[in-house]
């Protein structure tokens, strides 16, 4: 891990997502938002 703040933030965010999955509805919302609003 480098000292780059953005890389550190992204790593922490990714780790939090895998370590502590959000509620089902919240996950579905984020998935739709990331996929451009389409239902996958």
PDB file of N, CA, C and O in Angstrom:
ATOM      1  N   UNK A   1       0.842  -1.200   0.000  1.00  0.00           N
ATOM      2  CA  UNK A   1       0.000   0.000   0.000  1.00  0.00           C
ATOM      3  C   UNK A   1       0.872   1.242   0.000  1.00  0.00           C
ATOM      4  O   UNK A   1       1.787   1.383   0.811  1.00  0.00           O
ATOM      5  N   UNK A   2       0.571   2.131  -0.919  1.00  0.00           N
ATOM      6  CA  UNK A   2       1.331   3.375  -1.003  1.00  0.00           C
ATOM      7  C   UNK A   2       0.725   4.411  -0.076  1.00  0.00           C
ATOM      8  O   UNK A   2      -0.262   4.137   0.607  1.00  0.00           O
ATOM      9  N   UNK A   3       1.303   5.589  -0.049  1.00  0.00           N
ATOM     10  CA  UNK A   3       0.799   6.647   0.817  1.00  0.00           C
ATOM     11  C   UNK A   3      -0.222   7.526   0.118  1.00  0.00           C
ATOM     12  O   UNK A   3      -0.625   8.560   0.649  1.00  0.00           O
ATOM     13  N   UNK A   4      -0.648   7.111  -1.091  1.00  0.00           N
ATOM     14  CA  UNK A   4      -1.609   7.911  -1.846  1.00  0.00           C
ATOM     15  C   UNK A   4      -2.971   7.881  -1.156  1.00  0.00           C
ATOM     16  O   UNK A   4      -3.542   6.806  -0.972  1.00  0.00           O
ATOM     17  N   UNK A   5      -3.500   9.042  -0.772  1.00  0.00           N
ATOM     18  CA  UNK A   5      -4.762   9.098  -0.014  1.00  0.00           C
ATOM     19  C   UNK A   5      -5.929   8.459  -0.765  1.00  0.00           C
ATOM     20  O   UNK A   5      -6.749   7.765  -0.165  1.00  0.00           O
ATOM     21  N   UNK A   6      -6.004   8.693  -2.076  1.00  0.00           N
ATOM     22  CA  UNK A   6      -7.132   8.165  -2.850  1.00  0.00           C
ATOM     23  C   UNK A   6      -7.068   6.643  -2.912  1.00  0.00           C
ATOM     24  O   UNK A   6      -8.086   5.965  -2.772  1.00  0.00           O
ATOM     25  N   UNK A   7      -5.861   6.111  -3.123  1.00  0.00           N
ATOM     26  CA  UNK A   7      -5.709   4.653  -3.180  1.00  0.00           C
ATOM     27  C   UNK A   7      -6.063   4.045  -1.832  1.00  0.00           C
ATOM     28  O   UNK A   7      -6.705   2.997  -1.760  1.00  0.00           O
ATOM     29  N   UNK A   8      -5.642   4.706  -0.775  1.00  0.00           N
ATOM     30  CA  UNK A   8      -5.941   4.213   0.570  1.00  0.00           C
ATOM     31  C   UNK A   8      -7.450   4.214   0.812  1.00  0.00           C
ATOM     32  O   UNK A   8      -7.998   3.260   1.364  1.00  0.00           O
ATOM     33  N   UNK A   9      -8.113   5.285   0.398  1.00  0.00           N
ATOM     34  CA  UNK A   9      -9.561   5.391   0.583  1.00  0.00           C
ATOM     35  C   UNK A   9     -10.281   4.287  -0.181  1.00  0.00           C
ATOM     36  O   UNK A   9     -11.198   3.654   0.342  1.00  0.00           O
ATOM     37  N   UNK A  10      -9.854   4.060  -1.430  1.00  0.00           N
ATOM     38  CA  UNK A  10     -10.487   3.022  -2.246  1.00  0.00           C
ATOM     39  C   UNK A  10     -10.277   1.645  -1.640  1.00  0.00           C
ATOM     40  O   UNK A  10     -11.181   0.809  -1.657  1.00  0.00           O
ATOM     41  N   UNK A  11      -9.081   1.408  -1.103  1.00  0.00           N
ATOM     42  CA  UNK A  11      -8.784   0.109  -0.497  1.00  0.00           C
ATOM     43  C   UNK A  11      -9.640  -0.110   0.738  1.00  0.00           C
ATOM     44  O   UNK A  11     -10.176  -1.198   0.945  1.00  0.00           O
ATOM     45  N   UNK A  12      -9.767   0.927   1.557  1.00  0.00           N
ATOM     46  CA  UNK A  12     -10.583   0.830   2.769  1.00  0.00           C
ATOM     47  C   UNK A  12     -12.042   0.597   2.402  1.00  0.00           C
ATOM     48  O   UNK A  12     -12.716  -0.231   3.015  1.00  0.00           O
ATOM     49  N   UNK A  13     -12.529   1.324   1.404  1.00  0.00           N
ATOM     50  CA  UNK A  13     -13.928   1.185   0.992  1.00  0.00           C
ATOM     51  C   UNK A  13     -14.201  -0.222   0.471  1.00  0.00           C
ATOM     52  O   UNK A  13     -15.226  -0.823   0.793  1.00  0.00           O
ATOM     53  N   UNK A  14     -13.278  -0.743  -0.334  1.00  0.00           N
ATOM     54  CA  UNK A  14     -13.443  -2.092  -0.880  1.00  0.00           C
ATOM     55  C   UNK A  14     -13.419  -3.127   0.240  1.00  0.00           C
ATOM     56  O   UNK A  14     -14.221  -4.061   0.251  1.00  0.00           O
ATOM     57  N   UNK A  15     -12.496  -2.952   1.177  1.00  0.00           N
ATOM     58  CA  UNK A  15     -12.393  -3.888   2.299  1.00  0.00           C
ATOM     59  C   UNK A  15     -13.665  -3.860   3.140  1.00  0.00           C
ATOM     60  O   UNK A  15     -14.161  -4.906   3.558  1.00  0.00           O
ATOM     61  N   UNK A  16     -14.189  -2.664   3.388  1.00  0.00           N
ATOM     62  CA  UNK A  16     -15.416  -2.533   4.180  1.00  0.00           C
ATOM     63  C   UNK A  16     -16.579  -3.249   3.486  1.00  0.00           C
ATOM     64  O   UNK A  16     -17.397  -3.894   4.140  1.00  0.00           O
ATOM     65  N   UNK A  17     -16.643  -3.128   2.158  1.00  0.00           N
ATOM     66  CA  UNK A  17     -17.733  -3.750   1.407  1.00  0.00           C
ATOM     67  C   UNK A  17     -17.688  -5.268   1.542  1.00  0.00           C
ATOM     68  O   UNK A  17     -18.724  -5.914   1.700  1.00  0.00           O
ATOM     69  N   UNK A  18     -16.480  -5.837   1.479  1.00  0.00           N
ATOM     70  CA  UNK A  18     -16.357  -7.291   1.555  1.00  0.00           C
ATOM     71  C   UNK A  18     -16.472  -7.790   2.987  1.00  0.00           C
ATOM     72  O   UNK A  18     -17.026  -8.860   3.240  1.00  0.00           O
ATOM     73  N   UNK A  19     -15.945  -7.007   3.920  1.00  0.00           N
ATOM     74  CA  UNK A  19     -15.940  -7.443   5.312  1.00  0.00           C
ATOM     75  C   UNK A  19     -17.337  -7.334   5.922  1.00  0.00           C
ATOM     76  O   UNK A  19     -17.749  -8.170   6.726  1.00  0.00           O
ATOM     77  N   UNK A  20     -18.052  -6.286   5.521  1.00  0.00           N
ATOM     78  CA  UNK A  20     -19.339  -5.993   6.154  1.00  0.00           C
ATOM     79  C   UNK A  20     -20.361  -5.659   5.071  1.00  0.00           C
ATOM     80  O   UNK A  20     -20.633  -4.484   4.825  1.00  0.00           O
ATOM     81  N   UNK A  21     -20.930  -6.672   4.423  1.00  0.00           N
ATOM     82  CA  UNK A  21     -21.884  -6.427   3.337  1.00  0.00           C
ATOM     83  C   UNK A  21     -23.068  -5.591   3.815  1.00  0.00           C
ATOM     84  O   UNK A  21     -23.579  -5.822   4.911  1.00  0.00           O
ATOM     85  N   UNK A  22     -23.511  -4.629   3.017  1.00  0.00           N
ATOM     86  CA  UNK A  22     -24.643  -3.783   3.387  1.00  0.00           C
ATOM     87  C   UNK A  22     -25.950  -4.559   3.320  1.00  0.00           C
ATOM     88  O   UNK A  22     -25.982  -5.722   2.918  1.00  0.00           O
ATOM     89  N   UNK A  23     -27.018  -3.896   3.720  1.00  0.00           N
ATOM     90  CA  UNK A  23     -28.336  -4.521   3.657  1.00  0.00           C
ATOM     91  C   UNK A  23     -28.680  -4.845   2.199  1.00  0.00           C
ATOM     92  O   UNK A  23     -28.194  -4.197   1.273  1.00  0.00           O
ATOM     93  N   UNK A  24     -29.522  -5.856   2.019  1.00  0.00           N
ATOM     94  CA  UNK A  24     -29.845  -6.325   0.668  1.00  0.00           C
ATOM     95  C   UNK A  24     -30.358  -5.204  -0.229  1.00  0.00           C
ATOM     96  O   UNK A  24     -29.918  -5.073  -1.371  1.00  0.00           O
ATOM     97  N   UNK A  25     -31.281  -4.399   0.277  1.00  0.00           N
ATOM     98  CA  UNK A  25     -31.832  -3.319  -0.527  1.00  0.00           C
ATOM     99  C   UNK A  25     -30.768  -2.297  -0.910  1.00  0.00           C
ATOM    100  O   UNK A  25     -30.737  -1.810  -2.040  1.00  0.00           O
ATOM    101  N   UNK A  26     -29.906  -1.982   0.036  1.00  0.00           N
ATOM    102  CA  UNK A  26     -28.852  -1.024  -0.221  1.00  0.00           C
ATOM    103  C   UNK A  26     -27.879  -1.572  -1.257  1.00  0.00           C
ATOM    104  O   UNK A  26     -27.408  -0.837  -2.126  1.00  0.00           O
ATOM    105  N   UNK A  27     -27.582  -2.863  -1.163  1.00  0.00           N
ATOM    106  CA  UNK A  27     -26.677  -3.504  -2.114  1.00  0.00           C
ATOM    107  C   UNK A  27     -27.267  -3.475  -3.520  1.00  0.00           C
ATOM    108  O   UNK A  27     -26.575  -3.157  -4.487  1.00  0.00           O
ATOM    109  N   UNK A  28     -28.552  -3.811  -3.622  1.00  0.00           N
ATOM    110  CA  UNK A  28     -29.224  -3.807  -4.918  1.00  0.00           C
ATOM    111  C   UNK A  28     -29.224  -2.405  -5.522  1.00  0.00           C
ATOM    112  O   UNK A  28     -29.017  -2.241  -6.724  1.00  0.00           O
ATOM    113  N   UNK A  29     -29.455  -1.404  -4.688  1.00  0.00           N
ATOM    114  CA  UNK A  29     -29.465  -0.018  -5.165  1.00  0.00           C
ATOM    115  C   UNK A  29     -28.104   0.367  -5.720  1.00  0.00           C
ATOM    116  O   UNK A  29     -28.007   0.948  -6.801  1.00  0.00           O
ATOM    117  N   UNK A  30     -27.046   0.040  -4.970  1.00  0.00           N
ATOM    118  CA  UNK A  30     -25.697   0.375  -5.408  1.00  0.00           C
ATOM    119  C   UNK A  30     -25.338  -0.371  -6.682  1.00  0.00           C
ATOM    120  O   UNK A  30     -24.681   0.183  -7.563  1.00  0.00           O
ATOM    121  N   UNK A  31     -25.764  -1.619  -6.785  1.00  0.00           N
ATOM    122  CA  UNK A  31     -25.470  -2.418  -7.971  1.00  0.00           C
ATOM    123  C   UNK A  31     -26.141  -1.808  -9.195  1.00  0.00           C
ATOM    124  O   UNK A  31     -25.534  -1.722 -10.262  1.00  0.00           O
ATOM    125  N   UNK A  32     -27.396  -1.384  -9.041  1.00  0.00           N
ATOM    126  CA  UNK A  32     -28.118  -0.759 -10.150  1.00  0.00           C
ATOM    127  C   UNK A  32     -27.462   0.564 -10.537  1.00  0.00           C
ATOM    128  O   UNK A  32     -27.351   0.890 -11.719  1.00  0.00           O
ATOM    129  N   UNK A  33     -27.029   1.327  -9.523  1.00  0.00           N
ATOM    130  CA  UNK A  33     -26.405   2.619  -9.781  1.00  0.00           C
ATOM    131  C   UNK A  33     -25.084   2.425 -10.524  1.00  0.00           C
ATOM    132  O   UNK A  33     -24.767   3.173 -11.449  1.00  0.00           O
ATOM    133  N   UNK A  34     -24.313   1.406 -10.108  1.00  0.00           N
ATOM    134  CA  UNK A  34     -23.017   1.165 -10.732  1.00  0.00           C
ATOM    135  C   UNK A  34     -23.175   0.637 -12.154  1.00  0.00           C
ATOM    136  O   UNK A  34     -22.308   0.867 -12.997  1.00  0.00           O
ATOM    137  N   UNK A  35     -24.270  -0.067 -12.429  1.00  0.00           N
ATOM    138  CA  UNK A  35     -24.475  -0.647 -13.753  1.00  0.00           C
ATOM    139  C   UNK A  35     -25.223   0.313 -14.675  1.00  0.00           C
ATOM    140  O   UNK A  35     -25.678  -0.085 -15.748  1.00  0.00           O
ATOM    141  N   UNK A  36     -25.350   1.548 -14.272  1.00  0.00           N
ATOM    142  CA  UNK A  36     -25.978   2.545 -15.130  1.00  0.00           C
ATOM    143  C   UNK A  36     -27.483   2.605 -14.968  1.00  0.00           C
ATOM    144  O   UNK A  36     -28.178   3.124 -15.842  1.00  0.00           O
ATOM    145  N   UNK A  37     -28.000   2.081 -13.860  1.00  0.00           N
ATOM    146  CA  UNK A  37     -29.422   2.157 -13.595  1.00  0.00           C
ATOM    147  C   UNK A  37     -30.204   0.961 -14.106  1.00  0.00           C
ATOM    148  O   UNK A  37     -31.409   0.861 -13.876  1.00  0.00           O
ATOM    149  N   UNK A  38     -29.522   0.042 -14.806  1.00  0.00           N
ATOM    150  CA  UNK A  38     -30.213  -1.150 -15.299  1.00  0.00           C
ATOM    151  C   UNK A  38     -30.351  -2.181 -14.179  1.00  0.00           C
ATOM    152  O   UNK A  38     -29.497  -2.279 -13.299  1.00  0.00           O
ATOM    153  N   UNK A  39     -31.426  -2.934 -14.230  1.00  0.00           N
ATOM    154  CA  UNK A  39     -31.605  -4.013 -13.253  1.00  0.00           C
ATOM    155  C   UNK A  39     -30.859  -5.237 -13.755  1.00  0.00           C
ATOM    156  O   UNK A  39     -31.106  -5.708 -14.864  1.00  0.00           O
ATOM    157  N   UNK A  40     -29.960  -5.744 -12.953  1.00  0.00           N
ATOM    158  CA  UNK A  40     -29.146  -6.894 -13.380  1.00  0.00           C
ATOM    159  C   UNK A  40     -29.679  -8.173 -12.758  1.00  0.00           C
ATOM    160  O   UNK A  40     -29.131  -9.249 -12.995  1.00  0.00           O
TER     161      UNK A  40
END
